[in-house]
């Protein structure tokens, strides 16, 4: 059974930083591209960052230069370092494979950026 467990969210002031982590299980993690997605209230879920099995990364424009995705295959973990956070980054953040598997979403972790 595929499972994702996200953690690390919280309340942070604009300009602050957070580091999210996701532990995956139930499949061969090292062979899969992984991504972080987010869903803000009233909006559709969107991808923000992706990392291939080999470590190549890509980001959507609105997080480029602020977010960094990484992975530790020996720990089945993918992380997202988020710097210079903005109020518009407020959302529930999820990890999943890339492409995503809509049957396997975890509970996500809430990130709130507010003064």
N, C-alpha and C positions, 0 to 999 in steps of 0.2 A: 504494500500500500504506500503510495507516494504521499509524503507529508512535508510541509514547510512550516517552520516555527520562527516567526520574526520577533525581534526584541530591540530595545534601545531607543524607542521614541520618547517623547516628552514635550514639555513646554519650554520654549527658549525665546529669548528676545531677538528682535531683528539684528542681523549681523553675527549672531551666535553660530555655534557648531553642534552637531550631533553625529554619532556614529551608530548606524543600524547594523544588525547582524541577523543572519538567517541560517538555520541549520536544516539541511535537507536530508531526507531518508527515503528508502523504498525503491531506489533505482541507482544506476551507475553514475554517480555525480560527476566523476572526473571526465566522462565522455560527453557531457551535456553543456551547451551554452546556457548561461543563466542571465536573468535580468531582474531589475527592480522596476516596479510599477507603482503608481499612486492613483488614488481616487479622492478628489475633493468633493465636498458636499454639493450635490446637484449636478455633478459632472461625470462624464464617463471615465473609466479607468484608462490610464495612459502609461506608456513605457517611458522611463526616464534614463535608464542606463543599461548597457548590455556588456557581457564579457564572454568571450568564446572559451572553449575548453583549453585552448592554448594561451589564453591570457590577453588577447587583443580586445580592446574596449571601444565602445562608441556611446555617445551621449546625445540627447536631444538638445536643441539650441539653448533652451531656457535654463539648463543646468550646466552647460559646458563651462569649464573653468572653475566651477564652484563645487561640484560633486565628483567623487572618485570611487569607482567600483573596483573591488578586488575579490579574490577567492583563495581559499586554502583547501585544496583537494583532500589533503590528509585528514581534515576535520569536517569534510562535507559542508563547508561554510562559505557563504558569500556575504560581503560587507559593503556598506555604502557610507563613505565619509562625506558629510554634508557641511560645507563652510559657507559663510556669508549668507546665511538663511534670510529669506524674505517672507513677509506675510502670505504671499501667494504660493509659498511652498507648503502651506498648511494642508494636510491630507492624511489619509491612512495609506501607509506604505506596505507593499507586499513584494515578496520575491516569488519567482516561478521560473520555469525553464523558458528558453527562447528558441523557437516560438512558444508562446504560453499554452498551457494545458488548462482549459477552463473547468475541468473536473477536479482540479487539485489545489485550489486557493487555500492558503492558511488564514489565520484570524487577522493578520496584519498588525502593524504597530502605528499608533497615532502620533503624528508630529504636528504640533501647534506652535506657530511663530507669531508672537504677539508681545507688545509692550504692556 
